Structures are given as C-alpha cells and as structure tokens.
Amino acid sequence: MASSYARVAVSILLIGTASGQTHYVVRPVANPQFRQSQVFFRFEDIGSPPFNELRRRFAFAETVKDIEDEFDRILRLRHWIFNTLKVDPSKPSPPMDAISILTQGPSGGPFECSHAMIAQNAVMNAMGYVTRCLQPGPGQEENTYIAAGNHGVNEIWSNKHRKWFVSDAEFDGHFEKESVPLSALEIRDEYLKNEGKDVDLVVGPERRKVRPQLLFSPHCYRFVAYELTGDRHTQSGWSSGALVVWEDEYFKTHTWYRWSEPSGGRAAVHWALRQNHFVRLAHRDWIEWTPNVTSVKTTVQGEVARVRLQSHTPNLDRYEIRRPGGRWEKTAADLDIKLEGPRIECEFRSVNKAGVAGPVYNLLIEKE
C-alpha cells in the first residue's frame, strides 16, 4: 500500500550573496504527496441546479450536523443511503438519476449496486467529498454471477487519510487493512498477492467486520474500471460510457469477462472490451491522483519567500494560510512572506465551495 506522504525536496534560489547577508533555506518536511490529474477533468458542479435540488429535497445533511470527524461523517452519510433504499423487487425501477432513486427509495424498488453507486456519488459530492463512480469485477470466464459478475461502487477521497478508498453503498461497507481504508487498486493488490487474506470487510458507521458475500469481496476487484466523466449528477445521471483502466501486466495477460446472457454456455467478454471503450493507462498515479492536496513551490530571494500554491481541487473556493498560534485566513495563490527571525512556519490548505478543507501542507524556512 503506497504511503500517504512523500518527503518533498524544494528547489531554492538564493539571491544576494554579499558577505554578512542573512541566508534563509526551505527545509524538507513530510507533506501529503501531490499528483496532478492527467485524464480526469470533468467533475461535479456542486453549485448546479441538480445539486441545489438534491440538498433541498433530502435531509442527509441533518444526519451529520453534529459530527466533526470527516471519515465518520462519510460513513454515516453512506449508512443513510443504505437505509433509504428499501429493496423491493416487486416495485418498478426508477430512472437512473440520484433524485429519482432517492425519491422512490423509502417506498422500495429493485435497487442494486448501480442505484446505490449513483445515489452515493450525488450525496457525497453534495457534501463536498470528492467522489467518483467505478466498476470492479472478478472477470472470470465461468458463466456464473460470482465468477463473471459486475459491480458498481464509488471511491471517495478521504482528506483525513489522504487517499482514495472504496465505499460500497449497496452493502454499507468498505475494505480495510490495519484499520486503513483501501482504494480499489489496493484491494486488487491484496487479492492478487494472497486472495485478500489480510483485508477486513467492514460495514456500517461502527465498522463491524463481516465475511465476504457475493460481490462484496476482494475477489471482485481482479479488474477495475473508472468512469472517465465525473459529473453524473450534474448531468442528471448521464455517463459517457468511457472507462479508464490501469493496463498493467495482469490486465494485458488476462481477459475481463462480464456476466450477461450466455454466449455458447460461457460469459461474454466485457462489453467495453468488445466495443473498445476502455481508456488504457500505463501510469497508476494517473488514476490515483490527489484531489484537494496543495502543492507549495517556494523560492527564497534574500529576506522574502515567494510562494506559489497549486492544487487540483474540484469546486475550489479558496486557499488558506495559518501561522503558529493563529487562525486560518484566506490567501492568494501567489504570495510573498517576509522572512524574520530564525524560523518561519506556515500551513496551507485548499477549501472547496462546500467548506471542506483539504490536507494541510507545512512550510518550514530557517535561517542558515
């Protein structure tokens, strides 16, 4: 499992080297790793009419109004979705958009993974938590649902854990290793290593451990595809159909089968494979990019530090700065910091339009 932190090396420009002049240097500090999004560029617009209607019609925000911990808030929101969607196959299926799904949810419907995925994507993004839709599957050739099924889940970016993690609203659960929630590719790593023997399956806000069942299991993550467009709710449930996959050696040497109508007594090859809808990436980091993480570039020029902030924060509202003992204050993306005293410390973060703050970046400058 990749570390959530990276030791950051900062390039420093020193100007004015006359004898006796004070020199300041930027010290390397362990900070969240920043990985730019290279292929995912369409995100939910949480200020759009579909999101305004979602927040107006459904009381999911009330379930977490007194909860401070971000991860706990996410799990309680997922639990609200799980309890709202009453499974009743005798009822008609609603249109595949979150408002229709959640409206019909209490009265019942043939709800399955796709409905839970679409609803969770909308609710989490509405609350300011960057969320995307993905489709894992076991992909084996045998014509059984367990062997060649297909599932719909979400990944949510956790600012607390500084990583993506799978959130399965159909089962109200996720996967953990040593109490750390796992991304889809991390679950896949664990399954390919030892069939996920070190992975815990947990459900509910209390994170109760359970046994694997049907597609809520590490074996379902032998193959993983991510929706390229990330604005399903903004577009009222629409998706382009393009799916991003990590084309590593395993993907190259194995065929993804997806359960469907039998073809000669066997499961069919995944439709996106047949229709060439996969966007194949050689770089895993392009999939596990880091929303909300702030990159800070600092250049020391005499007794002034020129600072440039950058992030890939969907629905970005502002950047903030905090000095030791102070409060968070709004700041520009480009700023100068006057260097006084032997040690200068600052913290930076991004904040989106829902008021959700990203991971904190620490800047340390010392007199040499």
FENTABEL-V927321 format. One record per residue. RES is the residue in one letter. PSI is psi in radians with two decimals (999 if undefined). OMEGA is omega in degrees with one decimal (none if undefined). Layout:
BEGIN
[[RES PSI OMEGA] [RES PSI OMEGA]]
END
This chain:
BEGIN
[[M 2.22 -176.1] [A 2.56 178.6] [S 2.58 178.3] [S -0.14 -176.4] [Y 2.75 174.0] [A 2.45 175.9] [R 2.05 -170.8] [V 2.20 174.9] [A 2.24 -175.3] [V 2.26 175.9] [S 2.34 -174.4] [I 2.28 175.1] [L 2.11 178.6] [L 2.18 -179.2] [I 2.35 179.4] [G 1.48 -175.2] [T 0.43 179.1] [A 2.59 -176.9] [S 2.29 176.4] [G -0.16 -179.1] [Q 2.49 179.4] [T 2.36 176.9] [H 2.34 174.0] [Y 2.55 178.5] [V 2.60 174.8] [V 2.19 -178.9] [R 2.41 174.7] [P 2.33 -179.6] [V 2.53 175.5] [A 2.02 -179.0] [N 2.78 175.3] [P 2.43 -179.4] [Q 2.35 178.3] [F 2.13 175.2] [R 2.04 -177.7] [Q 2.50 173.1] [S 2.24 -178.0] [Q -0.41 -175.9] [V -0.34 -179.5] [F 1.94 -175.3] [F -0.08 177.6] [R 2.00 -176.8] [F 2.89 177.0] [E 2.45 172.4] [D 1.71 -172.0] [I -0.06 173.7] [G 0.08 -176.7] [S 2.82 179.6] [P -0.72 179.2] [P -0.59 177.7] [F -0.62 175.5] [N -0.71 178.5] [E -0.71 179.2] [L -0.85 -178.7] [R -0.56 -179.2] [R -0.64 -170.9] [R -0.37 -173.5] [F 2.47 -170.4] [A 0.58 -178.0] [F -0.54 -179.5] [A -0.53 -179.4] [E -0.48 -176.8] [T -0.27 -176.8] [V 0.28 -173.1] [K -0.45 180.0] [D 0.20 -177.9] [I 2.15 -177.8] [E -0.71 -175.1] [D 2.19 -174.7] [E -0.82 -177.1] [F -0.69 177.0] [D -0.70 178.1] [R -0.79 -179.0] [I -0.78 -178.6] [L -0.63 178.5] [R -0.61 175.0] [L -0.72 177.0] [R -0.70 179.0] [H -0.63 177.0] [W -0.75 178.0] [I -0.80 -179.1] [F -0.73 -179.3] [N -0.44 -178.0] [T -0.64 -176.5] [L 1.68 -179.9] [K 2.01 -176.1] [V 2.11 178.4] [D 1.65 -176.1] [P -0.26 -179.9] [S -0.27 -179.4] [K 2.75 178.8] [P 2.73 178.6] [S 2.32 179.9] [P 2.86 171.9] [P 2.68 -173.5] [M 1.03 169.8] [D 2.67 -169.5] [A -0.69 -177.3] [I -0.76 177.2] [S -0.74 -178.5] [I -0.84 -177.4] [L -0.51 176.7] [T -0.78 -178.7] [Q -0.33 -172.2] [G -0.90 -177.5] [P -0.44 -179.5] [S -0.11 173.2] [G 2.73 178.4] [G 3.00 179.4] [P 0.95 -172.4] [F 2.37 177.3] [E -2.83 -170.6] [C -0.71 -177.1] [S -0.72 178.1] [H -0.79 -180.0] [A -0.69 179.3] [M -0.82 -178.3] [I -0.73 179.5] [A -0.76 -179.0] [Q -0.70 178.0] [N -0.77 -177.9] [A -0.82 -176.2] [V -0.80 -177.4] [M -0.76 177.9] [N -0.64 178.5] [A -0.54 -179.9] [M 0.03 175.5] [G 0.16 -179.7] [Y 2.02 -175.9] [V 2.13 -172.7] [T 2.49 179.0] [R 2.81 -178.0] [C 2.44 177.7] [L 2.85 -175.5] [Q 1.77 171.9] [P 2.88 175.4] [G 2.64 177.7] [P -0.62 170.3] [G 0.14 -178.5] [Q 2.80 -168.8] [E -0.47 -177.1] [E 2.45 -174.1] [N 1.14 171.0] [T 2.70 -177.5] [Y -0.64 -179.4] [I -0.69 -175.9] [A -0.65 -173.4] [A 0.58 -179.8] [G 3.12 176.7] [N 2.50 -173.5] [H 2.75 175.5] [G 2.13 -179.9] [V -3.08 175.9] [N 2.70 162.3] [E 2.40 179.1] [I 2.39 176.2] [W 2.10 177.7] [S 1.98 175.3] [N -0.54 179.2] [K -0.83 -178.3] [H -0.16 178.7] [R 0.79 -178.5] [K 2.87 170.9] [W 2.60 170.3] [F 2.58 178.5] [V 2.33 174.1] [S 2.03 -175.5] [D 1.75 -175.6] [A -0.37 177.4] [E -0.62 -179.4] [F -0.01 -177.9] [D 0.71 -173.7] [G 3.05 173.5] [H -3.10 -175.8] [F 2.44 179.7] [E 2.65 169.0] [K 2.10 -176.5] [E 0.74 176.1] [S 0.16 177.2] [V 2.20 -179.9] [P 2.50 -172.9] [L 2.54 171.9] [S 3.00 -179.8] [A -0.75 -179.2] [L -0.50 174.8] [E -0.67 174.6] [I -0.76 177.8] [R -0.78 176.8] [D -0.82 -175.9] [E -0.65 179.7] [Y -0.77 -178.8] [L -0.41 179.1] [K -0.91 -176.0] [N 0.58 179.9] [E 0.52 173.5] [G 0.48 -176.7] [K -0.37 -179.0] [D 0.12 -175.5] [V 2.35 174.0] [D 2.36 172.5] [L 2.14 -175.7] [V 2.58 -178.5] [V 2.69 175.5] [G 2.92 177.1] [P -0.46 -179.1] [E -0.11 177.4] [R 0.92 179.9] [R 2.29 -178.2] [K 2.40 179.7] [V 2.93 176.6] [R 2.69 175.6] [P 2.58 177.5] [Q 2.36 178.6] [L -1.99 -176.8] [L 0.04 172.2] [F 1.33 -172.2] [S 2.59 178.0] [P -0.50 -177.5] [H -0.33 179.6] [C -0.11 -173.6] [Y 0.44 173.6] [R -0.56 175.7] [F 2.50 -179.5] [V 2.32 176.8] [A 2.39 -176.9] [Y 2.35 176.0] [E 2.24 -177.2] [L -0.71 178.9] [T 2.33 -173.7] [G 0.48 -175.9] [D 0.79 -177.3] [R -0.81 -176.3] [H -0.67 176.0] [T -0.62 -179.7] [Q 0.36 175.8] [S 0.78 173.8] [G -0.13 -176.7] [W 2.52 172.9] [S 2.55 -176.9] [S -0.42 -175.5] [G -0.23 177.3] [A 2.32 -175.6] [L 2.24 179.5] [V 2.31 176.4] [V 2.61 174.1] [W 1.96 -176.5] [E 1.28 175.4] [D -3.02 -175.8] [E -0.66 179.5] [Y -0.79 -179.4] [F -0.66 -178.8] [K -0.54 -171.6] [T 0.07 178.1] [H 2.61 -179.5] [T 2.33 -179.8] [W 1.97 174.4] [Y 2.54 179.6] [R 2.28 -178.7] [W 2.31 178.1] [S -2.78 174.8] [E 2.37 -178.4] [P 2.48 175.7] [S 1.74 -175.6] [G 0.55 179.3] [G 0.16 -177.7] [R 2.76 176.5] [A 2.59 -179.5] [A 2.70 171.8] [V 2.52 -179.1] [H 2.35 -176.1] [W -0.65 -179.0] [A -0.46 174.7] [L -0.75 179.1] [R -0.68 -174.3] [Q 0.08 177.4] [N 0.78 178.5] [H 0.00 178.5] [F 2.34 170.0] [V 1.88 -170.2] [R 2.17 -179.0] [L 2.39 176.7] [A -0.25 -174.2] [H 2.00 179.7] [R -0.63 -179.3] [D -0.45 178.9] [W -0.46 176.0] [I -0.77 -177.9] [E 0.90 175.2] [W 2.98 -168.8] [T 1.54 175.5] [P 2.61 173.3] [N -0.23 179.6] [V 2.34 -179.0] [T 2.27 172.4] [S 2.33 -177.1] [V 2.01 176.8] [K 2.17 -173.8] [T 2.28 175.3] [T 2.15 178.4] [V 2.17 177.6] [Q 1.64 -177.2] [G -2.00 -179.9] [E 0.47 175.6] [V 2.38 173.7] [A 2.11 176.8] [R 2.10 -172.2] [V 2.34 175.7] [R 2.20 -179.8] [L 2.47 177.6] [Q 2.52 172.7] [S 2.92 170.4] [H 1.40 -175.1] [T 1.84 175.7] [P 2.41 -179.6] [N 0.69 179.8] [L 2.33 175.6] [D -0.79 -175.9] [R 2.91 166.9] [Y 2.67 178.8] [E 2.68 178.0] [I 2.55 175.1] [R 2.34 176.0] [R 2.80 -176.9] [P 2.22 179.5] [G -0.04 -176.9] [G -3.02 179.4] [R 2.81 174.8] [W 2.32 179.2] [E 2.59 178.1] [K 2.49 178.8] [T 2.78 176.6] [A 2.84 178.0] [A -0.40 175.1] [D 2.18 -177.9] [L 2.78 175.0] [D 2.41 177.6] [I 2.14 177.7] [K 2.31 -175.9] [L 1.96 179.6] [E 2.46 178.3] [G 3.10 -174.9] [P -0.33 -172.4] [R 2.26 178.3] [I 2.19 179.0] [E 2.40 176.3] [C 2.65 172.5] [E 2.51 179.6] [F 2.66 174.2] [R 2.79 172.0] [S 2.68 176.5] [V 2.27 -179.9] [N -3.13 -173.8] [K -0.21 174.5] [A 0.03 -179.9] [G 0.19 179.7] [V 2.21 -177.7] [A 2.51 176.8] [G 3.12 178.5] [P 2.62 -176.5] [V 2.35 173.3] [Y 2.28 -179.5] [N 2.26 176.2] [L 2.25 179.5] [L 2.14 177.0] [I 2.31 -177.9] [E 2.64 174.6] [K 2.29 -177.8] [E 999 none]]
END
